């Protein structure tokens, strides 16, 4: 690329803001997919931030990740919260496991917040 960057990564906040929607509210699934399709012809790897995977079901999240992978996405970032509330760590882990089983070649990273000192509250199922 002329700018010299070896990869491009999307941001869930940027995608949401460009659509006039709140970040983390599961409203950007289609917009992310459209963006990935638009950028797939770039000669560098693309990483897409998929919020919490847009679903509670790990297999549905993995199917979405597979769709992105088939589009040409090299990596995803999946977050540990939905609508700014931490999800159950076991559920988050199940999503990551399902993604790796469905898409072993897709690079994935995860965001995990430590609730200590944070305004975020754990999901009720973690109590």
C-alpha atoms as one frame of an Amber mdcrd trajectory, in Angstrom:
protein
   0.000   0.000   0.000   1.162   3.473  -0.750   0.646   4.539   2.870   2.980
   1.776   3.993   0.669  -0.032   6.403   1.080  -3.833   6.436  -2.572  -4.466
   7.442  -5.913  -2.771   8.070  -8.148  -3.287  11.091 -11.687  -2.024  11.487
 -13.082  -0.637  14.709 -16.566  -1.442  15.945 -16.936   2.125  17.197 -16.037
   3.548  13.787 -18.430   1.254  11.933 -21.236   2.006  14.397 -20.615   5.766
  14.384 -20.584   5.890  10.587 -24.044   4.317  10.622 -25.306   6.594  13.413
 -25.642   3.664  15.829 -24.261   2.965  19.300 -21.165   0.812  19.616 -21.623
  -2.603  21.193 -25.328  -2.862  20.520 -25.209  -5.651  17.919 -26.383  -3.275
  15.199 -23.379  -3.391  12.855 -23.256  -7.029  11.758 -24.349  -6.309   8.185
 -22.288  -3.113   7.970 -19.162  -5.053   8.984 -19.857  -7.707   6.381 -20.378
  -5.039   3.707 -17.158  -3.299   4.734 -15.234  -6.582   4.584 -16.616  -7.271
   1.110 -15.646  -3.768  -0.023 -12.080  -4.066   1.318 -11.403  -7.664   0.286
  -9.488  -6.678  -2.841  -6.802  -4.807  -0.928  -3.392  -6.484  -1.169  -2.939
  -6.526   2.620  -4.584  -8.469   5.473  -7.845  -7.187   6.934  -8.935  -7.607
  10.558 -12.575  -6.977  11.481 -13.875  -6.079  14.953 -17.067  -8.131  15.417
 -18.156  -6.717  18.793 -19.360  -9.762  20.783 -20.015 -11.806  17.627 -23.575
 -10.463  17.334 -25.100 -13.526  18.979 -25.134 -15.475  22.250 -24.882 -18.828
  20.449 -21.226 -19.831  19.901 -22.019 -21.711  16.668 -23.839 -18.688  15.220
 -20.835 -16.521  16.076 -18.525 -19.067  14.437 -20.719 -19.151  11.325 -20.479
 -15.357  11.086 -16.695 -15.533  11.489 -16.573 -18.183   8.751 -18.588 -15.920
   6.441 -16.055 -13.147   7.001 -13.171 -15.557   6.490 -14.635 -16.726   3.178
 -14.897 -13.062   2.181 -11.137 -12.776   2.646 -10.869 -11.433   6.185  -7.588
 -12.583   7.755  -8.419 -11.844  11.391 -11.201 -10.876  13.771 -11.411  -9.247
  17.165 -14.199 -10.403  19.470 -15.121  -8.487  22.599 -16.184  -9.761  26.012
 -19.201  -7.532  26.460 -22.639  -6.918  25.012 -24.098  -3.411  25.248 -21.289
  -2.481  27.649 -22.012  -5.354  30.061 -19.439  -8.102  30.571 -20.623 -11.515
  29.465 -20.062 -14.742  31.340 -16.406 -15.762  30.808 -17.417 -19.365  30.038
 -19.774 -18.140  27.297 -17.051 -15.892  25.879 -14.624 -18.825  25.898 -17.199
 -21.020  24.136 -17.479 -18.440  21.349 -13.710 -18.370  20.871 -13.534 -22.170
  20.883 -16.302 -22.429  18.282 -14.571 -19.865  16.062 -11.288 -21.780  16.199
 -13.082 -25.083  15.442 -14.992 -23.620  12.467 -12.145 -21.412  11.157  -8.777
 -22.774  12.277  -6.857 -20.491   9.901  -8.642 -17.297  10.942  -6.504 -15.261
  13.310  -8.559 -14.115  16.275  -7.938 -11.821  19.180 -10.163 -11.157  22.108
 -10.695  -8.224  24.389 -11.093  -9.056  28.027 -11.718  -6.397  30.636 -10.936
  -6.773  34.290 -14.000  -5.464  36.145 -11.924  -4.276  39.136 -11.942  -0.493
  39.079 -14.127  -0.427  35.986 -17.591   1.000  35.485 -18.532  -2.163  33.623
 -20.625  -4.677  35.496 -20.356  -8.430  35.045 -23.193 -10.199  33.301 -25.803
 -11.407  35.855 -25.015 -15.036  35.014 -21.516 -14.608  36.483 -22.849 -14.035
  40.010
